[in-house]
Amino acid sequence: MKKLKIILALAVAGFAASSNLTAQDADTNSPAWLTQPLSLMSALNTALQQNPTILKAQNDLEASYGVVVQTRAVALPQVVASGQYKDTDRNALESFPNAPSSPDQNWNAGVQVVQSIYQGGKLMAAVRAAKVTKQQALAQYQATLTDTLLSVRLAYYDILLAAEQITVNEASVKLLQKELDDQQRRFDAGTVPNFNVLRAKVSVANARPPLIQAQNNYRIAKNNLANLLGYNLPRDIWENIPLKLTDTLDAIPYQINLPDALQQALNNRPELVALRKTEELQRLNITDASSGYKPSLSVFAGYNWFNAQFTPPVTLDHDINGWNAGAQVSWDIFDGMLTHGKVIQAKALYTKSITAVDEEMRDIELEVRTAYSDFLEAQEVLESQKTVQDEAEESLREANSRAEAGTGTQLDVLDAENSLTQARSTQVQALHDYDAARARFERAIGADMVQSSNPNP
C-alpha cells in the first residue's frame, strides 16, 4: 500500500504538472519548457510525471489493485439486505372454509451476514493470491518504468550526438572551404591547375550531405525526446524545437564485475520478479481448483421482518420479526469431472510458469552478457580514439606545411582533412556509444534508471 500511495502521488504530481503546462500555454505562445535548460535528471523526472506510457502503467497498477480487492473478497464476510413488496389480485388467492383469507398485500425485509469458514483451502489461497497479485502488478509497473526511462536516456544521448556531429561536419565544411579558397587564389595566380580547384569543389560538395543529415538527425532526436516527455509541441514550431540540453557526453569510468552483475540482474529484474509471482499464483490456483473435491462450510446470522398473514389483525402494519442463525455445509460428491478438469489445467499452467521463469532467467543472463560485451566494445573503441584526433590534427598541419613548401600535394591535404573529420566523428560516436552501452547495461542488471543516470557509478 505504501508503494501504491507513492505511485499515485507521482500520478497526481504529473496531473498538476500537465495543468501548469496548459496554463502556461494559455498565457504565452511558447510554453516554458521550450526555453528552460534541460538536464538528463530533469528529463527523467519529467518523464516520471508526464510520459503517457508511465501514466497508463499507473492506471494499470491501480486497476490491478481492484483485482486484489476482488480476490480477497471471498474470505471476507458478506452482508446482504433484501426486501420485497407484493400486491396480488384477490381472485388469485386461495382460501379455506371457515378460515381467514390470505392478505392480498405482503411485504418482507431482512438483513443477513454470511461468513465462509472452510472451502477446502480456497480461502487461504485467495488471501495469499491477493498479496501476490499486488506484488506482481508492482513488478510489471516497474518493468514499464525502467524501459521508458531507458528510452528517455537514449533519446537524450541521441540529441547530444547529433549536436556534436553538426559541429564536426560544420568544421569539416569550413576546412574544405578554406582549402577551396586557397586553391582558387593559387589558380588565379597561375601556380596551380584548374584541376586542383575542381577537386576542392568536389570535396566541399561531398562534405555537405553529412552535415545536412546531422541537422536532420538533430531535429528528429529532439522531437523524439519531447514526445517521450509528454510535451505537446506548439503548432507554430516547424523544424527545430529549441530544447536546451545542459549535460554532455562523457566517458567517466564505470567498473563492471560480470558475475556480480549477473546475480544482481537475477535478483532485481522486475520482469523476472513478475514471472516468479505468476508461478506462485499458478501454484495457488492448484489449491483453488482442488477445493472442489472438499466440502464447504459457512455460518450465517440475520434478522427478518414480514407482515402477519394469519395472526389477527391481518394488516400491513402488523409485522412479525425475529433473528435467525445457523450453519450450512455443502459437498459436491460428483460434479461431472469438472473439478478434475480444473486441477489438470491448473497443474499444466503451473508447470508452464516454471518453464517461463527458467527461460526468462536464461534470457536475462544473455541480455546482461550481450550488454557487457557491447560496453566492452564501446570502452575499447573510446580508448583507441584517445590520441587519434591529436594525431590527425598534427597530420593535417604537416600536410599543409609540405604543400606550402612544394614537397606535398593537394591530395595529401585533402586526405588529412578527411582523416581529421573521421577522427572527430568517430570520437563523438564513441562517446555516445559508451554512454548508451552503459545505460543499456544498467537496465539489463535492473539498476535504478534515475539514480544510475548520475555519472558517478
C-alpha positions, -999 to +999 in steps of 0.1 A: +000+000+000+029+024+008+044+019-027+010+023-043+005+056-025+039+068-037+030+059-073-004+075-070+013+106-057+035+107-088+004+104-109-011+134-091+021+153-095+021+145-132-015+158-135-005+190-117+025+195-140+003+190-170-022+215-157+006+240-151+019+235-187-016+240-200-019+273-181+015+284-194+003+276-230-027+298-224-007+328-211+020+328-237+025+315-272+055+294-262+055+270-232+081+274-205+098+241-212+109+253-246+133+279-231+143+262-198+176+243-197+170+206-196+194+182-178+192+145-180+180+142-145+152+168-152+142+148-183+139+116-163+118+133-136+096+149-162+091+115-179+080+101-145+053+127-143+042+131-179+052+102-201+019+086-214+033+050-212+041+055-175+008+072-168-011+042-184+010+018-164+000+037-133-037+032-143-030-005-149-015-007-114-045+009-099-068-015-118-047-044-106-053-032-070-090-035-078-084-072-088-066-077-055-097-064-036-119-088-056-096-117-050-096-111-013-134-107-011-141-145-010-125-147+025-144-117+039-180-118+054-209-109+031-237-087+044-269-089+024-300-068+028-332-077+010-368-066+008-400-073-012-435-059-015-462-078-034-498-069-043-520-099-055-554-099-072-579-114-047-593-137-073-558-154-074-558-161-037-568-195-024-589-196+008-600-225+030-635-229+045-640-213+079-605-198+077-595-162+072-584-153+037-548-146+029-539-109+027-536-096-009-507-074+001-474-088+015-440-074+024-409-088+039-374-074+047-342-088+062-305-085+067-281-114+068-244-119+074-227-149+058-191-159+066-174-188+049-154-209+074-139-236+052-138-242+014-112-268+010-082-244+012-097-218-012-100-191+015-063-191+024-053-194-012-074-163-020-058-143+007-023-152-004-032-147-041-043-112-033-009-103-018+010-120-047-012-102-073-003-069-058+034-077-059+031-089-095+014-057-106+041-036-090+068-056-107+051-052-140+048-014-135+085-012-126+094-030-158+075-005-178+090+023-158+126+012-164+121+006-201+106+041-206+134+058-186+160+039-207+143+053-238+145+088-224+182+084-216+190+071-251+169+099-267+188+125-247+221+109-258+210+109-294+204+147-293+239+152-278+254+130-305+235+148-333+246+182-320+283+171-318+280+157-353+267+190-366+298+207-350+322+182-365+307+184-400+305+222-399+342+222-391+348+198-419+330+220-444+348+250-431+382+233-435+374+222-470+360+256-480+392+272-467+412+247-489+390+256-519+395+293-514+433+288-511+433+267-543+412+293-561+437+321-551+466+300-564+448+292-596+441+329-601+478+335-595+487+308-621+506+285-597+481+255-597+460+240-625+422+242-625+421+205-616+430+215-580+401+239-578+377+213-592+389+187-568+385+211-538+350+219-550+341+182-551+354+178-516+333+206-503+302+193-521+308+158-506+311+172-471+277+189-472+254+158-472+267+145-438+261+180-423+226+180-437+220+145-423+233+155-389+210+185-388+180+163-397+191+138-370+192+166-345+156+177-354+143+142-352+161+134-319+146+165-302+111+156-315+116+121-301+126+133-267+098+158-265+073+130-273+088+108-246+085+136-221+048+140-229+051+175-243+025+189-267+045+208-293+031+242-304+018+241-339+038+272-349+071+253-344+080+238-378+116+225-379+138+229-349+125+225-313+145+250-292+154+224-265+185+234-245+203+204-231+228+211-203+245+177-200+273+164-223+285+131-235+311+118-210+334+089-206+335+086-168+350+052-159+324+025-150+336-007-134+318-040-140+321-073-123+302-097-146+294-125-120+281-098-096+261-082-124+245-115-134+234-121-098+221-086-094+201-090-126+185-122-114+177-106-081+164-072-093+149-075-128+112-067-125+103-090-154+117-119-135+100-109-103+067-107-121+071-142-136+080-156-102+048-141-088+029-156-118+044-190-108+033-185-072-002-176-084-004-207-106+006-228-076-022-212-056-046-219-084-040-256-080-052-253-044-082-233-055-091-259-082-086-288-058-110-272-033-139-286-054-130-321-040-138-309-005-168-297+014-175-261+022-188-247+054-203-213+061-222-197+090-249-171+088-269-149+111-297-124+103-328-106+113-361-106+093-393-086+092-426-095+075-463-087+077-486-110+095-506-133+073-527-154+097-523-136+131-551-111+136-552-083+127-540-092+092-528-058+081-497-044+065-487-026+097-489-057+118-454-072+114-436-102+128-398-100+133-370-120+148-335-133+143-321-164+128-287-181+128-272-213+115-246-231+095-246-246+061-225-275+047-223-284+010-203-310-008-203-319-044-200-356-044-198-358-082-196-327-104-192-344-138-154-343-136-155-305-135-130-302-106-107-329-121-105-308-153-098-277-134-070-294-115-054-307-147-055-272-162-040-256-131-012-281-129-003-276-165-003-238-162+019-241-131+044-262-149+044-238-178+050-209-154+081-227-140+094-231-176+088-194-182+108-184-152+137-207-163+136-193-198+135-157-186+165-163-164+185-175-194+173-146-215+183-121-188+217-137-184+221-135-222+210-098-222+235-090-194+263-107-212+254-090-245+252-056-228+285-063-211+301-072-244+287-041-261+300-020-232+335-035-236+334-028-273+324+008-267+350+012-240+378-002-263+367+019-292+368+050-270+402+041-256+415+036-291+404+072-300+422+090-272+451+102-293+437+098-328+423+133-330+455+149-319+475+128-344+450+137-372+454+174-364+492+171-365+490+152-398+469+180-413+494+206-401+523+187-416+504+182-449+497+219-452+534+227-444+546+202-470+522+216-496+533+252-490+570+240-492+562+223-525+571+188-512+535+177-507+504+176-529+468+188-526+456+153-523+477+149-492+460+179-477+425+167-486+433+132-472+445+147-440+414+169-437+391+139-443+411+118-417+406+146-392+369+148-398+366+110-395+386+110-363+364+137-347+332+119-359+345+086-345+354+102-312+319+117-308+302+084-318+324+065-294+313+088-265+277+083-274+281+045-278+298+044-244+270+062-226+243+043-244+260+010-237+263+019-200+226+028-199+216-005-215+238-024-192+223-007-161+188-016-175+199-052-180+210-056-144+179-039-130+196-008-117+176+023-108+175+042-140+171+076-123+199+072-098+221+055-123+220+085-145+244+100-121+279+099-138+294+085-106+286+048-106 
